Amino acid sequence: MEDLHATFKSLQVTVQTLLKKYNTLKKENEHLKQLNEEITNQLSEKNERINAAEEKMATTSITAAFTVEEKQLLQSKIDVYLKEIEKCLDLLNA
């Protein structure tokens, strides 16, 4: 009977130890999930900044690559396209 009582006591201690470890790991898991979410948000923000910088660089490099005459020609073509788009929109709204 004492042997059974000792086994039960040992089992109880083991279960308590496992419960403590479980609670500790549960807290750590929640903390890691929170850190992961923060890092994911930071990564997303940085990716947005990188994309914006790349777009700005592309625009700057395109602008720098054209001469003044080429820029004027491109602007006149854009103006013609915009006028045609406006005509189409007017026709659709009529």
C-alpha positions in Angstrom: 0.0 0.0 0.0 2.8 2.4 0.8 4.4 1.5 -2.5 1.2 2.5 -4.3 1.1 5.7 -2.3 4.7 6.5 -3.2 4.1 5.8 -6.8 1.0 8.1 -6.8 3.0 10.8 -5.0 5.7 10.5 -7.6 3.2 10.7 -10.4 1.6 13.7 -8.9 4.9 15.5 -8.7 5.6 14.6 -12.3 2.2 15.9 -13.4 2.8 19.2 -11.5 6.2 19.6 -13.1 4.7 19.0 -16.5 1.9 21.5 -15.8 4.5 24.1 -14.8 6.5 23.5 -17.9 3.3 23.6 -20.0 2.3 26.9 -18.6 5.8 28.3 -19.1 5.8 27.1 -22.7 2.3 28.5 -23.3 3.4 31.9 -22.1 6.6 31.8 -24.2 4.5 30.7 -27.2 2.2 33.7 -26.8 5.2 36.0 -26.5 6.8 34.5 -29.6 3.5 34.9 -31.6 3.4 38.5 -30.6 7.0 39.1 -31.6 6.3 37.3 -34.9 3.4 39.5 -35.6 5.4 42.6 -34.9 8.3 41.4 -37.1 5.8 40.6 -39.9 4.3 44.1 -39.7 7.8 45.7 -39.7 8.8 43.5 -42.7 5.6 44.5 -44.6 6.3 48.2 -43.9 9.9 47.8 -45.1 8.8 46.1 -48.2 6.4 48.9 -48.9 9.2 51.4 -48.4 11.5 49.4 -50.7 8.8 49.3 -53.4 8.2 53.0 -53.2 12.0 53.7 -53.4 12.3 51.4 -56.4 9.4 53.2 -58.1 11.0 56.5 -57.3 14.4 55.3 -58.6 12.8 54.0 -61.8 11.0 57.3 -62.4 14.2 59.2 -61.7 16.3 57.0 -64.0 13.7 57.3 -66.8 13.6 61.1 -66.4 17.4 61.3 -66.4 17.7 59.1 -69.4 15.8 61.5 -71.7 17.0 64.6 -73.2 15.0 67.8 -73.1 13.7 67.2 -76.6 12.7 63.6 -75.8 10.9 64.8 -72.7 8.9 67.3 -74.7 8.1 64.7 -77.4 7.0 62.3 -74.7 4.9 64.9 -73.0 3.2 65.8 -76.3 2.4 62.2 -76.9 0.9 61.9 -73.4 -1.1 65.0 -74.0 -2.5 63.6 -77.2 -3.4 60.3 -75.5 -5.1 62.2 -72.7 -7.2 64.2 -75.1 -8.3 61.0 -76.9 -9.2 59.5 -73.5 -11.2 62.6 -72.6 -13.1 62.4 -76.0 -13.9 58.7 -75.3 -15.1 59.5 -71.8 -17.3 62.3 -73.2 -18.8 60.0 -75.8 -19.5 57.4 -73.1 -21.1 60.0 -70.8 -23.3 61.4 -73.6 
